[in-house]
C-alpha cells in the first residue's frame, strides 16, 4: 500500500481553477515561467539578489547586515563557486550583492561581478551575520540591512527570485501563509502531459530551443577543465567510448562542473535549478541528435519532459534532501527519450520506476563541483532507463517505494523527502558547518 493515494480529485483548488486544469496554454505558460537564464548557482544568486534589493532601498553607509536563510538554500550556497571571483561562501554572496548587485538583473545578478567587486565586498564581510531558519519548509531568505540612516527588511520566499516583502520600520509581523501554488499541476496525469506535447502548435514550443543552445555553450566550456577535461583525456586513452550514454555523461557533467565552479556563462534553469536545466535539456537533445530525431520530435519530447519535471517538483518541493537531478529532471528527461523512441505510456511509467528505483536515494549535500558526477549519473541513468523500458524491461512498480500509478510514484518520493527525511537537511548542514 502506498502512503500517497491518487484519487479522482487530486486537485483541491477552486472551481474556477478546476476549469483550467487541462488548459494547455496555461501549462505552457507555467513551463515558460519555470525557465529562466541564470549565471552561477541559483542559491548564491538568490542571496545576492535579496541583498542587492535591500541595498537599493537603504541609503547611507552600511553598519550591519543580518541574514536568515532556510537550511536547504544555506547548504547549497555554502561551498559552491561564485562567478567572477575566487572566494566562496554565503557571506561573500551577500556582500557581492550589496556592493555590486543590480536587482533588475534578477538571477543574473552575479553576471557582471569581478575581482574588484570581490575586494570591495571583503570590507563589509565582518558586518554580516548569517543564521539558519530551521523551521522553514520552503525556500526563505530574510535580510535586515542597517545603515547610518535607515534599516530595510527584505524577504524572498518559495522561489529564488520571488521577493515578497521590502519594508522599513516599524516591521510587520510576517508569517508565511500556506500556498497551494504548485497544486494545480497535480490535476494533470501522464496522459495529459503526453497530449500536451503532441497537440500544441510547434511554434509555441520553439522557446525550448534556447535551453538547448545556452546549456550546450557552457558544456563546451566545461570540456576545458575539471570533470569534462578528465573524460576527454580518458577518451584519448581509449578508456572512454562514444556511446550515447557516455556522450550524455560527458556533456552534462562538463556543463555542471563549469557552472558549479563559477564560470561566468548563463544557464537555462528549470524550476529554480541550473543543474536540473542542464540535465533535462542536454540529455534529451543529445539523445535526439544520436537518434537523428527531427526538430519537431525534439521540441515535443522537451515539452513532455518539462511538464513532467514541473509535476515532479510539485511533489518534491523547491529544495530537497534528495537530488532532484535524478528524481525530477532526470526522470523527466528519461520520459522525453522514451518519447523520441516512440515508446508507449506504459514504457514511460517503466522508465520512471527505473529512475527512482535506482537513484532515488541520491542525496543533495549542497552545491559544489562534485554535482557534476550526480548530474552525469542522472543523465546517463535517464537514457539507460528509457532504452531498457522501450526494450520492455524496467524496475517493477511493486518494488520498494515505487508505485504503478504515476501520481502515487511521485507522491511516495515527496513523502520520503518531506517526512521521512525531515531532519536530513539539518544533519547535512551540521556536517558541512563542522568542516567550514
N, C-alpha and C positions, 0 to 999 in steps of 0.2 A: 504493500500500500504506500502511495506517495504522500508526503507531507502536504504538497501542493496539489489541489484538485482543480482541474479545468471544469468550469460549469458552462451552462448555456448562456450565462450573462457574466462574462469575465470583466466587464466594464461597469462601474457603478456611478458614472457621471450623470449629468442632467440629460433630459430627453433631447434637448437641442444638440448636445454633444453626440448623443447616440445616433442621431440622424446623419452625422458626418463621419461615422465610424469607417465607412468604406469609401470615403471621398478620396480618390487617388491624387487629386490636385493638392489636397491638404497634406497627404502623406509626403508628396514630393516637396512641398514647402518645408515640412519639418526636417526632411533629409537634407535639403539645401541649407537650412538653418544650422544643422549639426556640422556642416562642412565649413572650415574657416582656415585661412592662412595664419600660421604662427611661426615665429622664429625662436628656436630653442625649445626646451621642455616647457610644457604649458603651466606647470606649477610655479617655477620661478617667474614666468611671465605674469601669472595671476597676482603674485605678491607684488611685483614691480608695478603693475597696473593699479592695484589698490593704493599703493603708497604714492604713486605719481598723481593720482586723483586727489589724495589728501593734501599733497604739496600745492596743487593748483588752487586749492581753496584755503590755503593757510599762508598769509603774508608774514614777513618777518624772518628773524634768524631762528633756526631750529634749536630747541632746547632739549626735547625728549620725545622719543618715539616708542610707544608700547603696542606690540602686535600680538594678537591671539589667533592661532591657526588650528584647524582640525587636524587630527593625528595622521589621517591619510595623506593630506596635502603636505603636511610637515615632513613626513618621511620621504616623499617623492622629491622634495626640493633640497634636502639636506646635503647630498653629495654630488648632485648632477652638475654637468658643465654648464657654464653661462656664456652665451655668445659674446665674442669680442673682448673677453677678459681672461686672465689666468686664474683668478681666485674662484672660490666656490663658497656656498653656504647661504643659509636663509637670510642672515643679516645683510650680506652683500647684495642679495636680490633686492631687498627693501631699500638699501642705501642707493643703489643704482637707479631705482625708480624715483627716489626723492631728488637726486641731483640731476638726472638727465632724461627721465621718462616723460613721454607725451601721452596723456590719456587718449588722445584722438587716434593713436596707433593701435589701440586695443591689445590683442595678444601678440602683435608685432612690436610691442613697446621696447623690446631689447634689441631690435634690429639695427639700431644706429649706435649702440654702445661701443666704446673703445677704451684703450688703456688710460687715456687722460681722464675719462669719466671714472675709471676704477680708482685712480689716485684721489680724485675729489671725494669719492664715496668713502674712502678709508678714513677721512677726517670725521665722519659722523657715525662710524660703526660703534664707538663707545656709548653713544647716546641711545642706542637701540636695544630693547629687550624683546625677546620672543618667548612665548609660553604656549603650551598645547591646550586646546579646548577639548577636554576628554569626554564630554557628554554629548558631543555633536555627532549625529548620524549622517550629516550632509557636509558637503564642501563648505568651508566657512573661513573667512579672513576678516578680522576686525582690527583696524588701526586707529590709535589715538595719537595724533601728531600735535605737539605743543611747541609753539614758537614764543618769542618775547612779546607777541601782541595778540595771539589767537590760539585756540585749540579746535581741532576738527576731528570728527569721528567718521570713518568710512567703513562700510560693511559690504563684503562680497558674499553671496550665498547661492549654493546649489550648482552654479556654473562658473567656470573660471573668469568669464568677463561680465558676469551679472552683478553689477554694483547696485544695490537696492537702497542704500541709505548714505547720504552725505549731510552731516549736521554739525552745528555749533552749540555750545551750552546755552540753556540747560538741556542735557541729553534726555531723550525719551527712554522709556523702559521698553527695550526691544526684546521680544520673544518670537523667534521664527514660528510661523504657523505651519501646520502640516498642509502640504500641497500635493494634489494628485496630477502634477504637470506631466508625468510620463504614463499615467494610467490609460490614457486614451488609446495608445497603440496596442494595448492588450486586447482590444476588440478585434484585432487583425490576427488571423491564423496563417499558417504557412501557405495555404492555398490562396488566400487573399494577396499575400506578398508576391506570389508567383504570377497571379493575374495582373497585379500592378506592373510587374516587369514586362509582361507580354503585351499589355494593352496601351500603354502610354505612347503618344506620337514620339518618334525618335528625336525630334528637335528639342523636346522637353528633357531629354536625358543627356544632352550634349555637354552640360556643365560638369559631368563626371570626368570628362577627358582632362580637365585641368588638374585633377587629383593625380592622375597617372603621370602627366607631364612634369609637374612640380616635384613629386616624390621621386621620379626617375633621376632628376638632376642631382638631388642630394645623395642618391645611391651611387651615382658616378663619382661624386666627390669622396664618398666613403670607401671606395675601392683603392684610394691612395694611401690609406692609413689603417692601423689597428686591425679589426676583425676582417674587413674586406681585403686588405693587403695580404693578410695571412692566408686567406683562402686562395687568392690569386697565386701566391707562392706555391701552395700545395698543388695547384693546377699545373704549374710549370714543371713540378717534380713528378707529375703524373700520379699523384696521390689523391687527387680530387677529379671528379669526372664532369661531364657536361649534360647530365640527365636533367629533366625538368625539376626534380626535387632539389638537386644540388644547385642549379641555377637560381631557383627561388630562394634557397638559403643564403646564397651569396649576395644577391641584390637587396633583400630585405634586411639582412644582418648588417650589411655595409651602410645602408641608409640609416638604420637605427643607431649604429655606432657614431656616425658623423653627427647626428642630431644630439645625442646624449653627451658627446664630448664638447659641444659648444660651437659647432660650425655655424657661421652666420649666413645660413640659407633657410628660406621658409619651407615649411612642410604643410601639406593639406591635412589638417586634423579631421577626425570624425568623433563625435560625441566627447569632445574635450581632450582628445589624446592624439599626439602626433604618431606615436608608435602604433596605435590602432589604425590610423590612416595609412601608414606605411604597409602594415600587414595586409589590410584589405585591398587597397588599390594595386600594389605591386604584385601580390600573389595572383590575383585574378588576371591582371594584364599579362604577366609572364606566362601563365597557362594559355591564355588566348593566343599569344604570339607563337608558342610552341605548337599549338594545335592548328594554327592557321585560321583561327576564327575571324569572321567578318567583323567590321566595326560595329554593326548593329548588334551582333551577338554579344560582343564585349560590353557594350553600353547596357544592354538588358540584363546581363549577368551582374554587372556592377549595381544596377538598380535593385535587383533581388538581394544582393549582399548587403547593401546599405540599409534596406528595410529590415533585414534580419538582425543586423548589428544594433539598430535602434531598439528593436524589440528586446534583444538580449540585455542591453544596457538598462532597460526599464526594470528588469528583474534584479540585475546585479548592483545598480547604483553607480554614481559618478566615480567614486574612488573606492576600491575594494581591496581586501587582503588577498584575493585571488587575481592572478594576472589576466586581465581582460583581453590581452592579445591572443590568448588561447580560446577562452570560452565565449567571447563576443565577436571581435573582428576576425579571428582565425576561423571560428565556426562559420561565420558569415561568408568568408572567402571560400571555404570548403563547399558550401552550397552553391556559390557562384560558379565554381569549377564543375560541379555536377550539372549545372545548367548548360555550361559550354559543351559538355559531353552528351547533351540530350537525355540526361537521366530523368527518372521518374520522381514523384514526390516521396514515394516510399524509399527510394535510394537517397534522397536528400535527408530524410529522417535518419537513415542508417549512418550517413556521414556525420551528422550532428552527434549521434550517440558515440561514434568512434572518437570524435574530438574530445568530448567531455569524459568519456571512459578512459582516455589515455593521458591527457594533460590537464584534466580538470582540477588537479591538486597543486598546480604550479603557483607558488605564492608571489605576491608583489612585495618586494622588500626595498622599495624606493627606486627613484630614477638614477641611473648611472650607466656607464658604458657596457656593463655586463648584460644590460637589457637586450643587447644585440643578439646574444645567444637565445634568449627567450623568444624574441621576435622570429629568429631563424627557425627555431624548433616549431613554433606555432604555425608558421607559413608552410614549412615542409610537411608537417602533420596534416595540415588542411588539404594539401594536394594528395597526399597518400590516402587520407580518409575518403576523399572524393573518388579517386580512381578505384580503390577496392570496393567502395559501395556500388559503383556502376558495374563492377565485376561480380556483384551480388554477394559480397562479404562485408560485414560490419559488426561492431560490438553490439551485443544484444541489448535491447531496451529494458530487459528484465534484470540486467546486472546492476549491482551497487546502487548508486544514487540516480541511475538513469530511469527513463520512462519511455513508453511507447507513444505518448502524446507530446506534441511539441511544446505546448504551454507548461505541461507538468515537468518536462525535462528542464526548461529554463527556470521554472519556479523552484525546483529542487536545488539547483545551483545557487539561486538567490537566497534560499533558506539557509544553505550551508554557509554562505559568505556572511550574511547578516546576523544569523542566530548562532549557528554552530561555531563560527569564527569571530564572535563578537569582540573578544579581547585580543585577537591576533594583531591588529594594528598597534595596540598598546605594547604588546610584547616585542614586536619587531622594532618599534621606535625606541624602546628601552635599550635593546641590544645596540642599536645604531648610536644612541646617545653615549653609551659607555665607551664606544670606540672614539667618538668625536672628542 
